[in-house]
């Protein structure tokens, strides 16, 4: 597993001390320091350098002493049965029950945890290392085999305990379990120096894009801020009797918080620049469209001027034609009035004619009846007249008139 580490001078010193101790038979370390000071990371790096396996317990909600003992059995299997150089990395945040430290205290002192294995499990472990014990010239008695197993475990197993000096818990545990001090090489992780603070922040700043020129100045500001907070915390303890712990974790959060905020601001600025560029492009497009529309407008203006001139000329013609139409309308109105008058007079004449007709129709009917009554005898009688009577003569003249002939 890759680790992102900054190996400043103090870190290298701690790494060398841890490496030197774990390479010793029965070499154990007690790393004392606040969280984030690099105790676990440097231990893993030292284990990688020494080609050792690292074993850690995994804490869960149901993790108690029984689960811890099962993990210890696995640890014994790795270091004793499989003969692997193993580092048991254990920190104070994993202490769910103080009984954990009691077992670790026994592991540091004698290499054994009382009542850890059942008798059948002990027999299985003896059989697993019987061939190795025989090769080493050990007698194959139960006690000798078990002693060989424990000695192998003590040689291959290296405990690295990471403890925080903050609070009374550390002092109490050291008094109750003396093997934490007697059987371990103690390495104190003190506060990071200004140079270490600068190197750590420089590592993060140089990985960020665009901070190469100002990385050194910004890292100096980070170091000053962290150091000033540490001094103020010490002053607060003296004056107010209140503790404020300033840890390397706080410093890393400061640097990462700055980079996170920088990323957000860069994103916001990038979005604004993008919007500004889009706005400029829109303005350029609008300007081009306005120029095209201006040219079209000039052409339209000329067309409108020509159309307006045509309209004015047409308006003159329309006005002139309107005058003629008005005169004709007046003439038509006068003629209509005259016709209406003549129509009225004609209607009177027609009424009179109809009246005369109505009066003449009975006579006509009588005449038709008289005509129908005529026969050849009557016509012969008329022809026989040398001088017809006056009334007959009048009738005959009327007949000639109707036939449009001279009487």
Secondary structure as the mmCIF struct_conf table of DSSP 4:
data_model
#
loop_
_struct_conf.conf_type_id
_struct_conf.id
_struct_conf.beg_label_comp_id
_struct_conf.beg_label_asym_id
_struct_conf.beg_label_seq_id
_struct_conf.end_label_comp_id
_struct_conf.end_label_asym_id
_struct_conf.end_label_seq_id
HELX_RH_AL_P HELX_RH_AL_P1 UNK A 9 UNK A 22
TURN_TY1_P TURN_TY1_P1 UNK A 23 UNK A 23
BEND BEND1 UNK A 24 UNK A 24
TURN_TY1_P TURN_TY1_P2 UNK A 25 UNK A 26
STRN STRN1 UNK A 29 UNK A 32
TURN_TY1_P TURN_TY1_P3 UNK A 35 UNK A 36
BEND BEND2 UNK A 37 UNK A 38
HELX_RH_AL_P HELX_RH_AL_P2 UNK A 39 UNK A 50
TURN_TY1_P TURN_TY1_P4 UNK A 51 UNK A 51
STRN STRN2 UNK A 53 UNK A 55
TURN_TY1_P TURN_TY1_P5 UNK A 61 UNK A 62
HELX_RH_AL_P HELX_RH_AL_P3 UNK A 65 UNK A 76
HELX_RH_PI_P HELX_RH_PI_P1 UNK A 77 UNK A 81
BEND BEND3 UNK A 82 UNK A 82
STRN STRN3 UNK A 86 UNK A 91
HELX_RH_3T_P HELX_RH_3T_P1 UNK A 92 UNK A 94
BEND BEND4 UNK A 96 UNK A 97
TURN_TY1_P TURN_TY1_P6 UNK A 98 UNK A 98
HELX_RH_AL_P HELX_RH_AL_P4 UNK A 99 UNK A 109
TURN_TY1_P TURN_TY1_P7 UNK A 110 UNK A 110
BEND BEND5 UNK A 111 UNK A 111
TURN_TY1_P TURN_TY1_P8 UNK A 114 UNK A 115
BEND BEND6 UNK A 117 UNK A 117
HELX_RH_AL_P HELX_RH_AL_P5 UNK A 119 UNK A 128
TURN_TY1_P TURN_TY1_P9 UNK A 129 UNK A 129
HELX_RH_AL_P HELX_RH_AL_P6 UNK A 130 UNK A 135
TURN_TY1_P TURN_TY1_P10 UNK A 136 UNK A 137
BEND BEND7 UNK A 141 UNK A 141
HELX_RH_AL_P HELX_RH_AL_P7 UNK A 142 UNK A 156
STRN STRN4 UNK A 157 UNK A 163
BEND BEND8 UNK A 166 UNK A 168
HELX_RH_AL_P HELX_RH_AL_P8 UNK A 169 UNK A 176
TURN_TY1_P TURN_TY1_P11 UNK A 178 UNK A 178
HELX_RH_AL_P HELX_RH_AL_P9 UNK A 179 UNK A 182
TURN_TY1_P TURN_TY1_P12 UNK A 183 UNK A 183
BEND BEND9 UNK A 184 UNK A 184
STRN STRN5 UNK A 185 UNK A 188
HELX_LH_PP_P HELX_LH_PP_P1 UNK A 191 UNK A 193
HELX_RH_AL_P HELX_RH_AL_P10 UNK A 194 UNK A 207
BEND BEND10 UNK A 208 UNK A 208
TURN_TY1_P TURN_TY1_P13 UNK A 209 UNK A 210
TURN_TY1_P TURN_TY1_P14 UNK A 212 UNK A 214
HELX_RH_AL_P HELX_RH_AL_P11 UNK A 215 UNK A 240
HELX_RH_AL_P HELX_RH_AL_P12 UNK A 248 UNK A 373
HELX_RH_AL_P HELX_RH_AL_P13 UNK A 376 UNK A 384
BEND BEND11 UNK A 386 UNK A 387
HELX_RH_AL_P HELX_RH_AL_P14 UNK A 390 UNK A 402
TURN_TY1_P TURN_TY1_P15 UNK A 403 UNK A 404
BEND BEND12 UNK A 405 UNK A 405
#
